């Protein structure tokens, strides 16, 4: 998609021709075999479809010009970005993150186009209705087309104004991989790997930007726990129960080093603060050794920088661990009363867990059932079903946890 958009300058045409190429592949590959380079085959096929479409639009001089440019396939790729980056995907991120677009639209459009997330998945990430997100995506693409926003990584002096949007894209991309919003699997490793790869590219492009270093530190520290997040049967393992010997020590060391480098600039932003929270977990010898008081303080600072109901929910958990479940429950109940996280399954799941810890099983069961109705991945539903079964004293079928 990123390459096709660069070639055609037309987002809708690129999407349609990419879909056509996959349809042709589904028809031909079972018969002729998978080509040596599937990605190149798909790109070439899609490019040829786009060229045919443009040539048929002979009544428009502009289309003829586009077709002529597109037909020069033997010319070497010129990155057009001052020789700094030759990566269509990073170009696409910066195009989507142009300051002419609202920040939320920048992030959403990139997740849709670059990462292939569905409109429904993006809507859930932003806690909005799917039709609302669909309209925002259409408006964002229209803005890029009508404003003739260039497809490139901007020169160095323009990078800072787009950094926030780019970091937001990469973090949401990583989060969708690390904790998928729906499906059978808890994690989508390909999305995590791509987010980390692009974060490394960005850190190379902006080595003196502490928030870029903070983001890379954050995703590495979180990714280091991936092997311990599910057991051999594919069941979810909570942070306090994870086998820390399975955490990736090399990623933790790299993440801690990057965080130290970022904090030396003394300009702590939201990604550095989140990385500092992740570092508290990464450096604790076991769950009991976790410095929850510091984590609660860091979430308080994060809430000042980025006011967010999700941040407040995480802060409530930290407060519960530091000061007792009753203190955390008070914060969670205030959040639920505000309606700010309506439809977010972790809110009732957290309330249920705190009620369980307070030995109030009947109330906990109500909220576990609510969380079960909202959870989107199979692994999360099975985990919630097990918790519910524990406090109700009856067995529940794992294959039908919503019941």
N, C-alpha and C positions, 0 to 999 in steps of 0.2 A: 504494500500500500504506500509506504513512504517513498519508494522509488517511482511508482506510477504517478504519484502526485507531483514529484519533481519533474517528471517527463512531460506531463500533460498540463499542469497548472490548474486542473479541473478536478475537484474533490469527488463530485458525483460520478463523473466519467470514470475516474480511477476505481471507485468502489464497484461500479457495474462491471467493468472489464476484469477486475480481480475475481469477482464472482463467476464470470463467464469462464475464466481460466480454470478455476477449480472444477466447474461442471465438466469441462473438456477432459480434465485429468481423471475424473471419476469414470468417464466413459472409456478412455483410451488405456490408462495404466493397467487395469486388470487384464486387458487383452495383449498389450504390447510390452508390459513390464514397466517398473518405475525407472525413470531416467537417472543417469549418474548424478546429476545435480538437479534435484527436484525444484529447489528454489529458483534457480536460473531458468529452468523450463517454464515454470509458472509465470515468472516476470516477462519472459520473451513472448509467451502466448498472450498474456494480458496486454502487453505493449502493442502487439500486432492487431489485436482487437480494437484497441484505442485508435491506432493509425487508420484502420478501415473505417471506423465510425467518423473520424475527422475528414477523411477523403470524400465520404458520401455527402458531407455538408458543404458542397462546392458553391453554394449560393452566398456563403459568407467568406469574405476575404480574410477575416481574422482566423477562421478555421483552417483555411488553406495555409496560412502562415504557420499555424500550430503544427499542421501535418508535415510541413517541410522541415521544421525544426526536429520533430519527433523522428523523422525518417533517417537522420544522420546517426545511425547506431554504431558506426565503425569508429567514430571519433572517441578519443579517450575521455573519461569523466574528468571534468574540471570542477573542483570542489567549490570554487567561487566564494570561498570563505576566508580569504587572506592566507590560505595554505595551512590553516590550523586544524581543521576537522574534516575528515572524509567519511561521514556517517550520515546516511539519509535519515535514519531514525532520530538522531539528535537534531538534525535540521528541522524535522517535522515537529519535534517538541518545541523548539524555539519559534517556529511559525505559529503554532497553536497558542503559544504563550506571549503573543504580541500584546503590548500594553493597551492597544485599542479595544481589546476584548475584556469583559469583566473577568475577574480572577477565577470565579467558579466555572465560567464557560471555558476558559483556557484549559483548566484541569480536566473537565468532563470531555471536551473534544479530543484531547490527546489520548485519554484512556479508551475512548471509542475507536479512534482511528489507528493508533499505534499498538495498543495492547489487545485490541479485539474484544474488549469487554462489551457485553450487551447493554442496551439502554437501561434495562431493568436492573442490572448489576450496578451500574453507575448511579442510578436513582437511589438504590439502597445505601450506597456509600455516602451519598449526600443527604439521606433521610428525607427525600422528596418523592412525590408521585411520579410514576413512569411517564405519563403524558406531559407533565411539566418539564421533565428532563429532555424529552424528545423535542419539544419546542425550542428549548435552549440550544440544543445541538444544531438544529436547522438555522437558527438565527446566527450562531457563531460561524458556521460555514458561509452563510450569505455575507457576513461582515468581511471575512477574509477575501471573498471573491470581489465584492464591490469596492473595497478599499485597496485592492491590488497589493495586499501585504506580501512582501517578498519571501520566497522559500529559501531560507539560509540561516546559518548561525550568524548573529549580528557581530559587528566589530567590537573590540574590547570595551570601548567607552559606553556602549549600549547594553552590555551584558547585565549590569546590576538591576536595571528596571524590569528585567524578565526573570531574574533569579528566583523570586518567590514562587512564581507560577511553575517553573521548571522543577523546583524542589518538591512542590506539592504533587505534581504529576508522578515523579519518581517514587515518592513515599506511598501514594495511594496504589500505584502499580505494585509495589512490594507488598503492601498490606493485602491486596486481593490475592496475591500468590501465597502469602503466609497464613492467611485465615480466609479462605474462599467464602464468598457470600452465598454460594449454593452448590449443590452437587454431592457426589458420593465421597469425595476426598476432602480432607481438612486443608491440604496444601496443594498449590499448583507450582511445582518447582521451577518450571520454565519461566514464569512471570517473576519469581524471586531472582533467578539468575540474571534475567534481562535488566531488572531494576538495578541490581548491584553493578552489572557491567556498565550501564549508562551513568551511574553515579561515579564510577571510577573515571570514565571519560570526562565527566564534568569537573571532577576534582583536578584532573590534569589540565583542564582549560582554565580553571579559576583556583589555583593552589593557595592563594592568600585570602580566600573567602571563608571565614570560620563556619558559617552555616552549611556550606557545601561539605566541608570536612565533618561537621556534626552529623549531617544526614548519612554520609558514608559510614561513619562510626556506628550510628544507630542501626542501620540495616544489617551490618556485619554482626553486631552484638546480639540482635534478635535472631538472625539466621543461624548463629552458632548453636542455638538450642533445638534446631529442627529435628535431629535424629531422636531426641528424647520426648517429643511432643505426642507421639503415638506409640503404642506398644506393638508387639509382634503380631497381634491380632487386628491391628488397625484401629484400636480404641484410643480415644483422647486421654492424655495424661496431663493433669493440671501441673502448674509450675511447682507447687510445693511437693508434689510426688515424683517429679522427674529425677532420673538417674543422672546426676551432674557429671559423671564420668563419661557420659556419651556426648556431652557438649564439645564443640569444636574449639580446642584450646588455641589453635593458630588464628582463627577468626576473632576470638576474644582478645588475644594479644594485639592484633592489628587494630581492632576497634578501640581499645583502650589507648593505644598510641595516637590514633587520629583524634580522639576526644581531648587528650592532653594538649596536642598541637592546636586544636581549635580554641580551647579555653585560655591559652596564652594571649590571645588577642583581646581578652577581657571585654567581649561583646556577645555575651551569651544570648542566643536566640532560642526559639522553640525546639529546633532539632538538636541543639547542644543539650538543652535541658532534658529532652526525652532520652538522649544518649546517656546522660548522667544517671537517669533512672535505670536504664538497662544495665549500666555498669554496676549499680548496686546489687542487682541480681547476679550478674556474671562473676562478681568477686566474692560473693558469699559462699562459704564452704558448704553450707547446707541451708535448707529453708529456715531453720530456727535462727541461723546466724544473720539473716537479712536485716539490714538497717531500715526498718519500716518508718521510723520517725523521720529519717532523712528523705525517704521517698515521698512521704506526705508533704514535707516542706518543699521539695522540688515540684510536686504537682501544684502546690499553692503558687509558686513563682510562675509556673507554666500557665495557670489560669489567669494570672495578671497580664501575661503577654498575649495569650490567645484565649480569650473567654470562650468556653465551650462546655456544653452539657456533658459530652463524653469525657472530657478532662475531669470535670467535677465528679463523675461516676468513678473514675479511676482513683481520684483523690479520696473518695469515700471508702473505697476498699483499703487503701493504705492507712487511713485513719482507723478503720476497724482492726487492722492487723497491729497497729501501734498502740491504740488506746482501748481496744475491746470492741466486740461486735455491736454493742448497743450504740456506741458513738458513731459508728459507720452507718448503722441502720437509720439513725435520725437524718443523716444527710441524704441517704437513698430515698427515704420517704418524701423528703422535700422535693427532690428531683421528680419523683413520680407525680406528685401533686401539681407540679408546674406544667406537666404535659410536654416538656421539651424533648423527651426521648420516647414518645409514643411509637410503638411498633418496633422498638429496638430490643431484641430478645435478651441482651445482657443485663438490662435493667431489672426485669422480674427475676432473672436467674441469680443476679447478685443479691436481691432482696431475699430470695428463697434461701440462699446459702447462709446469709447472716441469721435468718430466723432459725435455720437448722442448728447453727452454732449456739444459738440462745436457747436451744431445746424447746422450740415452739413448733413441733412437727405439723400440726394441722394447718397452721397459717403458711408454713413453708410449702406444703403440698400444693396449695392454691396457686402460688407463684411459680412453682416448678411446672405445673400444667400450663400456665400462661406462657412461660418461656418455650415449652415444647411446641406450642402452636405457632410460635414466631421463628424458631430456629430453622435455618435453611439447609445446613449440611447434615448428612447422615450421621457423621461421627459426633457432632454436637447433640443431636437428638438422642442418640444412644446413651451418651454420657448423662444427659438430663433424666432420661428414663431410668437409668440405674440409681441415680440419686433419689428420685421419687419412690422407686421400689424400696430403697433402704429405709426411708422414713415412714412409709405406709405399711411396711412389713409384709408386702405381697409381691409375688413375681410378676414382672411385666415382659411381654414379648418384645425382643429387640427388633423384630422385623416390622413391628407396628407401634413405634413408641408414642405416636400421637394419641393412641387409644388409652 
